[in-house]
Amino acid sequence: MIFAPGTKAISSTPLADSYRRLGEISELLDIRVGAPPVGETWVTGRQLARDPAVLDRAVAEEERRIRDAYAVAPRRDVAATWVLHRYAFTACLAMSGPWYLDRRVPRVTPEGVGYQWTDRALTVRPDSLTCLPGDPAEGLAGVRTVPDEEALRAELRAAVADHLAPLLEAFRPLLRRGPRALWGMASDELTEGLWHLGRLLGDPEAAAQQAQALLPGSTAPYVGGAGFRPPTHGCAESTRTRIGCCLYYTIRPSDLCTTCPRTP
């Protein structure tokens, strides 16, 4: 069972199966249901958002990882950007993954996340679960229903925004970016997590359509939308240009990402 302070307990079963399947789909995803572990390399989302010493250590570890992997000393804002990217990509999928696979949206607060930055493993202790009418989880303690797909999309947008807001604010001085750029980054992470799943499942076009419906471009606080362009001559699948830059060009100037906003 999952127990969240001040809330009813909800059964772990509906989410445990979703997270198991996500791990089978993507080697990047190791998400499990449970209380945040305690250990040298584990932190909670709340610690990243509220404890400057924890955040500084995470950035220092990322600087070391980049040096080892690329033989380049990164700027501090680049390392901080990659820490936030790696965390947000996984945390978003902890909520968007069950939605994409099973039309279920867990509410996960930063306090309810344990994150191991060495391998991006995540444990989650959801506060609640939202689904559509007729879902087998309907009626379980801590589970509520919404009437239709758009209401469920709105719940996912709200769940991710509530989770990321304190993280974006904590990282803002290190990234040297304003709120608009940071919420553009949130749009990118949510979109590209879904695109990642669609590609691995062999249907990137379906994922692009789902992301477009989720982020059409008018859903504050998110900035911009999924922004997929349809396949064109020489390109077999839809693509997009990121709203924000991941700064990979500062590490490998000759290897721009295909979705980089710096690419003409």
C-alpha positions as CSV (number, residue, x, y, z in Angstrom):
1,M,0.0,0.0,0.0
2,I,1.0,3.6,-0.5
3,F,0.5,6.0,2.4
4,A,0.7,9.8,1.9
5,P,0.6,12.0,5.0
6,G,-2.8,13.6,5.4
7,T,-4.4,11.6,2.7
8,K,-6.1,8.2,2.3
9,A,-4.0,5.3,1.3
10,I,-4.3,4.2,-2.3
11,S,-3.5,0.8,-3.7
12,S,-0.1,0.5,-5.3
13,T,-1.3,-2.1,-7.8
14,P,-2.6,0.2,-10.5
15,L,0.7,2.1,-10.7
16,A,3.1,-0.7,-10.0
17,D,2.1,-2.5,-13.2
18,S,2.4,0.8,-15.2
19,Y,5.9,1.4,-13.9
20,R,6.9,-2.2,-14.5
21,R,5.8,-1.8,-18.2
22,L,7.6,1.6,-18.5
23,G,10.8,-0.1,-17.3
24,E,10.4,-2.8,-19.9
25,I,9.8,-0.2,-22.6
26,S,12.7,2.1,-21.8
27,E,16.1,1.4,-20.2
28,L,16.1,5.0,-19.0
29,L,13.2,4.4,-16.7
30,D,13.4,2.7,-13.3
31,I,10.3,4.0,-11.4
32,R,8.8,2.1,-8.5
33,V,6.2,2.7,-5.9
34,G,7.3,3.2,-2.4
35,A,8.6,5.6,0.2
36,P,11.7,7.7,-0.7
37,P,14.8,5.6,0.2
38,V,17.5,6.9,2.5
39,G,21.0,6.7,1.1
40,E,24.1,8.7,0.1
41,T,22.9,9.0,-3.6
42,W,19.2,9.3,-2.9
43,V,17.5,12.7,-2.4
44,T,13.8,13.7,-2.4
45,G,12.4,16.2,-4.8
46,R,11.8,18.4,-1.8
47,Q,15.4,18.4,-0.9
48,L,16.4,19.4,-4.4
49,A,13.9,22.2,-4.2
50,R,14.5,23.4,-0.6
51,D,18.1,22.5,0.4
52,P,20.8,24.5,-1.3
53,A,23.5,22.1,-0.1
54,V,21.8,19.2,-1.7
55,L,21.3,21.1,-4.9
56,D,24.9,22.2,-5.0
57,R,26.1,18.6,-4.5
58,A,23.9,17.4,-7.3
59,V,25.3,20.0,-9.7
60,A,28.9,19.2,-8.6
61,E,28.2,15.5,-9.3
62,E,26.9,16.3,-12.7
63,E,29.9,18.5,-13.5
64,R,32.1,15.5,-12.6
65,R,29.9,13.2,-14.8
66,I,30.2,15.5,-17.8
67,R,33.9,15.8,-17.4
68,D,34.3,12.0,-17.3
69,A,32.0,11.4,-20.2
70,Y,33.0,14.2,-22.5
71,A,36.5,15.3,-21.3
72,V,35.1,18.9,-21.1
73,A,34.7,21.0,-18.0
74,P,31.1,22.3,-18.2
75,R,29.9,25.7,-17.2
76,R,28.0,25.6,-13.9
77,D,24.7,26.6,-15.6
78,V,25.1,23.8,-18.1
79,A,25.6,21.2,-15.3
80,A,22.6,22.6,-13.4
81,T,20.5,22.5,-16.6
82,W,21.3,18.9,-17.1
83,V,20.5,18.0,-13.5
84,L,17.1,19.6,-13.9
85,H,16.6,17.9,-17.2
86,R,17.4,14.5,-16.0
87,Y,15.2,14.8,-12.9
88,A,12.3,16.5,-14.7
89,F,12.3,14.1,-17.7
90,T,11.9,11.1,-15.3
91,A,9.5,12.8,-12.8
92,C,7.2,13.9,-15.7
93,L,7.1,10.3,-16.9
94,A,6.2,9.1,-13.4
95,M,2.9,11.0,-14.1
96,S,2.6,11.0,-17.9
97,G,3.6,7.4,-18.4
98,P,0.6,5.9,-16.6
99,W,-1.6,8.4,-18.4
100,Y,-0.1,7.3,-21.8
101,L,-0.4,3.6,-21.1
102,D,-3.5,3.3,-19.0
103,R,-5.2,6.7,-18.7
104,R,-4.4,7.1,-15.1
105,V,-2.8,10.2,-13.6
106,P,-1.0,10.0,-10.2
107,R,-0.5,13.1,-8.1
108,V,3.1,13.0,-6.9
109,T,4.5,15.8,-4.7
110,P,8.3,16.6,-4.4
111,E,8.0,15.2,-0.9
112,G,6.8,11.9,-2.3
113,V,9.7,11.3,-4.7
114,G,13.0,9.7,-4.1
115,Y,15.6,10.3,-6.8
116,Q,18.9,8.6,-7.3
117,W,20.9,10.9,-9.5
118,T,23.6,8.3,-10.3
119,D,21.2,6.2,-12.5
120,R,18.0,8.3,-12.6
121,A,16.0,5.8,-10.5
122,L,12.8,7.1,-9.0
123,T,10.5,6.0,-6.2
124,V,7.1,7.6,-5.9
125,R,4.6,7.8,-3.1
126,P,1.5,9.2,-4.8
127,D,-1.1,11.2,-2.9
128,S,-3.9,10.2,-5.2
129,L,-4.8,8.7,-8.6
130,T,-7.2,10.1,-11.2
131,C,-8.8,7.9,-13.9
132,L,-11.8,7.8,-16.3
133,P,-15.2,6.3,-15.5
134,G,-15.2,2.5,-16.0
135,D,-11.5,2.1,-15.1
136,P,-10.9,-1.0,-12.9
137,A,-9.3,1.2,-10.3
138,E,-12.5,3.3,-9.9
139,G,-13.8,3.0,-6.4
140,L,-10.5,2.2,-4.7
141,A,-9.5,4.4,-1.8
142,G,-7.6,7.5,-2.9
143,V,-8.8,7.1,-6.5
144,R,-11.1,9.7,-8.2
145,T,-12.7,9.9,-11.6
146,V,-13.1,12.7,-14.1
147,P,-15.7,12.7,-16.8
148,D,-13.6,12.7,-20.0
149,E,-10.3,12.8,-21.8
150,E,-9.8,16.5,-21.7
151,A,-10.5,16.6,-17.9
152,L,-7.9,13.9,-17.5
153,R,-5.4,15.9,-19.6
154,A,-6.1,18.9,-17.4
155,E,-5.3,16.8,-14.4
156,L,-2.0,15.7,-15.8
157,R,-1.0,19.2,-16.7
158,A,-1.9,20.3,-13.2
159,A,-0.1,17.4,-11.5
160,V,3.1,18.0,-13.4
161,A,3.0,21.8,-13.0
162,D,2.4,21.5,-9.2
163,H,5.4,19.1,-9.0
164,L,7.8,21.1,-11.1
165,A,7.0,24.6,-9.8
166,P,9.2,24.5,-6.7
167,L,12.0,22.8,-8.6
168,L,12.0,25.4,-11.4
169,E,12.2,28.2,-8.8
170,A,15.0,26.5,-7.0
171,F,17.1,26.0,-10.1
172,R,16.4,29.5,-11.6
173,P,19.4,31.3,-10.1
174,L,21.7,28.5,-11.3
175,L,20.3,28.3,-14.8
176,R,20.2,32.1,-15.1
177,R,16.9,31.9,-16.9
178,G,13.5,33.6,-16.3
179,P,10.2,31.9,-15.6
180,R,9.1,31.9,-19.2
181,A,12.2,29.9,-20.3
182,L,11.8,27.5,-17.4
183,W,8.2,26.8,-18.2
184,G,9.2,26.3,-21.8
185,M,11.6,23.7,-20.5
186,A,8.8,22.0,-18.6
187,S,6.8,21.9,-21.8
188,D,9.8,20.2,-23.5
189,E,10.3,17.6,-20.8
190,L,6.6,16.6,-20.7
191,T,6.4,16.5,-24.5
192,E,9.6,14.6,-25.2
193,G,9.0,12.0,-22.5
194,L,5.8,11.0,-24.3
195,W,7.6,11.1,-27.7
196,H,10.3,8.9,-26.2
197,L,7.7,6.3,-25.2
198,G,6.0,6.5,-28.6
199,R,9.2,5.9,-30.5
200,L,10.1,2.9,-28.4
201,L,6.6,1.5,-28.8
202,G,6.9,1.8,-32.5
203,D,4.2,4.6,-33.0
204,P,5.8,8.0,-32.7
205,E,2.9,9.6,-34.6
206,A,0.4,8.5,-32.0
207,A,2.7,9.9,-29.3
208,A,3.0,13.2,-31.2
209,Q,-0.8,13.4,-31.5
210,Q,-1.3,12.7,-27.8
211,A,1.3,15.3,-26.9
212,Q,-0.3,17.9,-29.2
213,A,-3.7,17.3,-27.4
214,L,-2.0,17.6,-24.0
215,L,0.0,20.8,-24.8
216,P,-1.8,22.6,-27.7
217,G,0.0,25.8,-26.8
218,S,-2.5,27.7,-24.6
219,T,-2.1,25.9,-21.3
220,A,-0.5,28.2,-18.7
221,P,1.8,28.0,-16.9
222,Y,3.4,26.0,-19.7
223,V,5.0,28.1,-22.4
224,G,4.5,27.0,-25.9
225,G,3.1,23.6,-26.9
226,A,4.2,20.3,-28.2
227,G,4.7,21.9,-31.6
228,F,5.1,18.9,-33.8
229,R,5.5,19.4,-37.5
230,P,4.1,16.7,-39.8
231,P,6.4,14.4,-41.8
232,T,7.9,16.0,-44.8
233,H,10.0,14.9,-47.7
234,G,13.2,13.3,-46.3
235,C,11.7,12.9,-42.8
236,A,9.8,9.8,-42.0
237,E,8.1,11.0,-38.8
238,S,6.8,14.2,-37.2
239,T,9.4,16.3,-35.5
240,R,9.6,19.5,-33.4
241,T,11.9,22.2,-32.3
242,R,12.5,22.5,-28.6
243,I,11.3,25.6,-26.9
244,G,14.4,25.8,-24.8
245,C,18.0,24.8,-25.4
246,C,19.6,21.9,-23.5
247,L,23.0,23.6,-24.0
248,Y,24.6,20.4,-25.4
249,Y,26.3,22.6,-28.0
250,T,28.5,24.0,-25.2
251,I,29.9,20.4,-24.8
252,R,29.9,19.3,-28.4
253,P,29.6,22.4,-30.7
254,S,29.6,20.4,-33.9
255,D,26.8,18.0,-32.8
256,L,23.6,20.0,-32.5
257,C,20.5,18.1,-31.4
258,T,18.0,17.6,-34.2
259,T,15.4,19.5,-32.2
260,C,17.8,22.3,-31.2
261,P,16.3,25.8,-31.4
262,R,19.7,27.0,-32.7
263,T,19.3,24.8,-35.8
264,P,18.0,26.8,-38.8
